[in-house]
Amino acid sequence: MNASLVDGLPGPPGLWEGERLLLAGFRAWARCRIDRGSPSEVVRRAIACVTSEQAAALFAALMETLEGVGRRPLRLHCGACPGYAEDEQRLVLACGLSPVEPEVALRLLEPLVRDPAAVVCFARALNAALCADGLALPVRLGAPAAPVTLH
């Protein structure tokens, strides 16, 4: 992995590198669609430069599945926007939660897709590939637990 490529990726403060990569991938995919291009190969190659071929292929499969079962077009910010649209938040959070809380991930994706189970399956595999590439996604389930005092 080339961390210098991840450093300049978009998103609000506090996002992990893997989350920034997903966010940039979502936005690049949308930009390709707006330009009437075919994003699968272009975005896959860009992600493979930072991760692995496996992670890039899984990202492309996730996006193709999202498009195939989507209830509506995704609402995403433009490429360099520091903000974080609600659909982007749902997708990134679902990817992070999918291995440990698949039911929560399913509920997060229900407003976006007709078949959230298929998307969660790809999200879980993508999460594992990103983790193997050193870009683990956090599990964001709320406020951190209070520290335990041992006596």
Secondary structure as UniProt FT lines:
FT   HELIX           3..7
FT   TURN            13..14
FT   HELIX           17..34
FT   TURN            35..36
FT   HELIX           39..50
FT   HELIX           53..69
FT   TURN            79..80
FT   HELIX           86..97
FT   TURN            98..100
FT   HELIX           102..109
FT   TURN            110..112
FT   HELIX           116..132
FT   TURN            133..134
//
